[in-house]
Amino acid sequence: MPSTLRATSITPIHLARRLTAPLGAAICAALIATACATQPAAVVTTVPLPESGPRLTVGTDPGAPPSSTATPEPTPRALVVATADELVGTRYRYGGNSPKSGFDCSGFVHWVYSRQGIELPRTTRGLTTAGTRVPARRAELLPGDLLLFAGAGTRISHVAIYVGDGRIIHASSGQHAVRYDDLDSPRGRWFRSHVVSARRVIPAGRTAAAPPNGPPHSDAVAER
């Protein structure tokens, strides 16, 4: 049986579509490639940190001044110890009550505390009732506490300021000056064996009334 061939007619419209389809795809691809090639690259700029001056931190307003850490106010005890320390080396003088004239032991204590607005009795005998009594044991003492000593007999003859770490500062008649002494040293043995009372005058709800001006008590000659 002879085969029958069926002619298919190709119109101009079909021909145009077949020719333009591949061309359109090629043009689109070229346009996309061109757009990608001309896209500007991102620019990253690094800024070095300054070597000095204030630095900004996250959450800091650039217009605000640099923050500063507040320095805590010194405590009354620290001020007393610092004031006493400034007088180290001041000469000892019986009856003295100023850096210019020199100090005896109670005059030294009186002057140091008066600089902090705390008025204490001028004599060692008067200091036996100043503030409140505390145990005269190292574990119980605080810087600024007063230690009272008795030489011969039971009469109070010397006073010193406890500064902490087993040390006292006082006007020493034997060493002729304001000085520190370590209670654990050989010299400190006398103070350890002769301490009779400790008084706490910081903080004080009230100030002790100063006695009338007059010469120091006679037992001051036993000062150490």
C-alpha positions as CSV (number, residue, x, y, z in Angstrom):
1,M,0.0,0.0,0.0
2,P,1.6,3.2,-1.1
3,S,2.4,5.6,1.8
4,T,0.7,8.8,1.7
5,L,2.7,11.9,2.6
6,R,0.8,14.8,4.1
7,A,2.3,18.1,3.3
8,T,2.4,20.5,6.2
9,S,2.2,24.1,5.3
10,I,4.5,26.6,7.2
11,T,3.1,30.1,7.3
12,P,5.2,33.2,7.6
13,I,3.9,33.7,11.2
14,H,5.1,30.3,12.3
15,L,8.5,30.9,10.7
16,A,8.9,34.2,12.5
17,R,8.1,32.7,15.8
18,R,10.6,29.9,15.3
19,L,13.3,32.3,14.4
20,T,12.7,35.0,17.1
21,A,12.3,32.6,20.1
22,P,16.0,31.7,20.3
23,L,17.0,35.3,19.5
24,G,14.8,36.7,22.4
25,A,16.3,34.3,24.9
26,A,19.8,35.2,23.8
27,I,19.0,38.9,24.1
28,C,17.5,38.5,27.7
29,A,20.6,36.5,28.8
30,A,22.9,39.3,27.4
31,L,20.9,42.0,29.2
32,I,21.1,40.1,32.5
33,A,24.8,39.5,32.2
34,T,25.3,43.2,31.4
35,A,23.3,44.3,34.4
36,C,25.3,42.0,36.7
37,A,28.6,43.2,35.3
38,T,27.8,46.8,35.8
39,Q,26.5,46.5,39.4
40,P,28.8,48.5,41.6
41,A,30.6,46.6,44.3
42,A,30.0,47.4,48.0
43,V,32.7,49.6,49.5
44,V,33.8,48.8,53.1
45,T,35.7,51.6,54.9
46,T,37.5,50.8,58.1
47,V,38.2,53.6,60.7
48,P,41.1,53.0,63.1
49,L,40.4,53.5,66.8
50,P,42.0,56.6,68.3
51,E,45.1,55.9,70.3
52,S,44.1,58.3,73.1
53,G,41.1,60.3,74.2
54,P,37.6,59.2,75.0
55,R,36.2,56.1,73.3
56,L,32.6,55.6,72.4
57,T,30.8,52.5,73.5
58,V,27.5,50.9,72.6
59,G,24.7,52.9,73.9
60,T,26.7,56.0,74.6
61,D,25.4,59.3,73.2
62,P,28.3,60.8,71.1
63,G,27.4,64.2,72.4
64,A,27.6,63.3,76.0
65,P,30.8,63.9,78.0
66,P,33.0,60.8,78.8
67,S,31.7,59.0,81.9
68,S,33.8,59.2,85.1
69,T,33.9,57.0,88.2
70,A,33.0,58.8,91.3
71,T,35.6,58.6,94.1
72,P,34.0,57.6,97.4
73,E,34.3,60.1,100.2
74,P,36.9,59.1,102.9
75,T,35.4,57.8,106.1
76,P,35.8,59.7,109.4
77,R,38.2,57.0,110.6
78,A,40.3,57.2,107.5
79,L,40.5,61.0,107.9
80,V,41.6,60.7,111.5
81,V,44.4,58.3,110.6
82,A,45.5,60.4,107.6
83,T,45.6,63.5,109.8
84,A,47.7,61.7,112.4
85,D,50.0,60.4,109.7
86,E,50.8,63.9,108.5
87,L,52.2,64.7,111.9
88,V,54.7,61.9,112.1
89,G,58.1,63.3,113.1
90,T,56.6,66.3,115.0
91,R,58.6,66.8,118.1
92,Y,57.3,65.8,121.5
93,R,56.9,68.5,124.1
94,Y,55.2,68.1,127.5
95,G,52.1,70.2,127.5
96,G,52.3,70.8,123.7
97,N,49.1,70.9,121.7
98,S,50.0,72.1,118.2
99,P,52.3,71.1,115.3
100,K,54.2,74.3,115.9
101,S,54.8,73.9,119.6
102,G,55.0,70.1,119.6
103,F,52.7,67.6,121.2
104,D,52.4,65.5,124.3
105,C,50.3,62.3,123.9
106,S,46.9,63.8,124.8
107,G,47.6,67.0,123.0
108,F,48.3,65.1,119.9
109,V,45.0,63.1,120.1
110,H,43.0,66.3,120.9
111,W,44.5,68.2,117.9
112,V,44.0,65.3,115.4
113,Y,40.3,64.8,116.4
114,S,39.6,68.5,116.5
115,R,40.5,68.7,112.8
116,Q,37.5,66.4,112.1
117,G,35.2,68.5,114.2
118,I,35.3,66.0,117.2
119,E,36.1,67.8,120.5
120,L,37.7,65.5,123.0
121,P,39.1,66.1,126.5
122,R,42.6,67.5,126.6
123,T,44.0,65.1,129.2
124,T,44.5,61.4,129.3
125,R,42.5,61.3,132.4
126,G,39.6,63.0,130.7
127,L,39.8,60.6,127.7
128,T,39.0,57.7,130.0
129,T,35.3,58.7,129.7
130,A,35.3,59.8,126.0
131,G,33.0,57.9,123.6
132,T,32.2,54.4,124.5
133,R,34.3,51.6,126.0
134,V,35.2,48.7,123.8
135,P,37.2,45.5,124.5
136,A,41.0,46.3,124.3
137,R,41.5,43.3,122.1
138,R,42.9,43.6,118.6
139,A,40.1,41.7,117.0
140,E,37.6,44.2,118.5
141,L,39.5,47.4,117.6
142,L,38.9,49.7,114.6
143,P,41.2,52.4,113.2
144,G,40.6,55.6,115.1
145,D,39.9,53.9,118.5
146,L,41.9,55.2,121.4
147,L,44.1,53.0,123.6
148,L,44.8,54.1,127.1
149,F,47.8,52.8,129.1
150,A,48.8,52.9,132.7
151,G,52.4,53.0,133.8
152,A,53.1,52.8,137.5
153,G,50.1,51.9,139.6
154,T,46.7,52.2,138.0
155,R,46.8,55.8,136.8
156,I,46.3,56.5,133.1
157,S,49.5,57.9,131.8
158,H,49.5,57.5,128.0
159,V,47.1,57.5,125.0
160,A,47.6,56.4,121.4
161,I,45.4,56.1,118.3
162,Y,45.0,52.7,116.9
163,V,45.5,52.7,113.1
164,G,44.9,49.0,112.3
165,D,47.1,46.0,111.6
166,G,48.4,45.9,115.2
167,R,49.9,49.4,115.0
168,I,49.4,52.6,116.9
169,I,50.4,56.2,116.3
170,H,51.2,58.5,119.2
171,A,53.4,61.3,120.6
172,S,56.2,59.4,122.3
173,S,58.1,61.0,125.1
174,G,60.7,58.3,125.0
175,Q,61.3,58.7,121.3
176,H,60.8,62.5,121.4
177,A,58.4,62.6,118.4
178,V,55.1,61.5,116.9
179,R,55.7,58.0,115.6
180,Y,54.2,54.6,114.8
181,D,54.7,51.6,117.0
182,D,54.0,48.0,116.1
183,L,52.3,46.1,119.0
184,D,54.1,42.9,117.9
185,S,57.6,44.4,118.1
186,P,59.8,44.2,121.2
187,R,59.0,47.8,122.0
188,G,55.3,47.0,121.5
189,R,55.5,44.5,124.4
190,W,55.2,47.4,126.9
191,F,52.0,48.7,125.3
192,R,50.5,45.2,125.2
193,S,51.1,44.6,128.8
194,H,50.1,48.1,130.0
195,V,46.9,48.8,128.0
196,V,44.0,49.2,130.4
197,S,41.2,50.6,128.3
198,A,40.0,51.2,124.7
199,R,37.5,54.0,123.8
200,R,35.6,54.4,120.6
201,V,34.9,58.0,119.7
202,I,34.0,57.5,116.0
203,P,31.2,57.7,115.0
204,A,30.1,59.9,117.9
205,G,26.5,61.0,118.3
206,R,27.7,63.8,120.6
207,T,31.0,65.5,121.2
208,A,32.7,65.3,124.6
209,A,33.0,68.7,126.3
210,A,36.5,69.9,126.5
211,P,37.7,70.6,130.1
212,P,38.8,74.1,131.0
213,N,42.2,75.1,129.7
214,G,45.0,74.3,132.1
215,P,48.2,72.4,132.5
216,P,48.2,68.7,131.7
217,H,47.8,66.3,134.6
218,S,51.0,65.5,136.5
219,D,51.2,61.8,135.6
220,A,52.0,62.7,132.0
221,V,55.7,62.2,132.8
222,A,55.1,58.5,132.5
223,E,54.2,58.8,128.8
224,R,55.9,56.4,126.4
